[in-house]
Amino acid sequence: MNKKCPNCNLISFGSVKTCPRCKTALIETENITSKRNFLKSEFVRRVEVFLFALAFTLCGFYISLVLSAAPLDTNEGIKVQRAINILKEKGFDDEAFLLEHLTSFRRSDNWLNMSVKKENAYAATNFPFEVMTLYPEFFSRSTDDTERAAILLHEAKHLEGKGESAAYEYTWLNRKRLGWTLQKYGASEVWLNVRSQTRDYAPNLFVCEGKEFGDCTE
C-alpha cells in the first residue's frame, strides 16, 4: 500500500511514516499505478496538444489546396464520372473507389502546384491530400472516355502514394485490360506521349528487339 498525506495529498511509499513535504503523519491509501500517473502527466497533455495542432494544420492545408483552385464544371464532371465507370467495369475497384469517393477534382492549379514546373501534363495529384487537378489537355487531347480512364488509372496510383515509375508501369501493363490498345489508339496523342514517358520511367518494359518501340508487352 502507498501512503497519502491527509494535509497536502502527497503520495509516498508505504515505508515512509511522515510526509516529506509537510511532516504530517501519513495514512495508507490504494496503490497509484504508473499507468495512471502517465496518462495524467504533463507529457501526455503536451502530446495531445501537438496532435490537435497537427490535425488542425493539415486540415487547413487541405482546405487551402481546394479553395485555391477552381472546381470542375458540370460537363467535365460528367466526363470524369464516365471514365471512372469504365474503371469499375474493367475491375479496377480499388482505384475507382479512391477516385469516386476520396478525391477532390479541380480544373486549375492550386497554390502548391503553381510552384512546380509541368510539361506535357494531363493531370496532377497532391498526395496524401487526394486533390487532383485535371488540366484542359485531359479533356481536349484525349480521344474518348477510355483514354481519360487510362490517365485516371495512372493518377490513382499517385493517390495510393506510388511514384511515377510505378504509376506508368502499372498503367501500361494494364492498358489491354482497360481496352486501351495499340490497334485502336496507337495514333492518338495521349497514347504516343504516355508510351514515350513510360519508356523513360519503366525502361525494363521496352527492351525487346523486333517489336514496335521495343515494347515487350505487345
Protein Blocks (a to p, Z undefined) as FASTA:
>chain_A
ZZddfklopacdfklmbdfklopacdddddddfklmmmmpmklmmmmmmmmmmmmmmmmm
mmmmmmmpccddfklmmmmmmmmmmmmmnopamlmmmmmmmcccdfbdcfklmmpccehi
abdcddfklpacddfklmmmpmblmlmmmmmmmmmmmmnopafklmmmmmmmmmmmnopa
fklmmmpmklmmmmmmmmmmmmmlmmcghiahhiakZZ
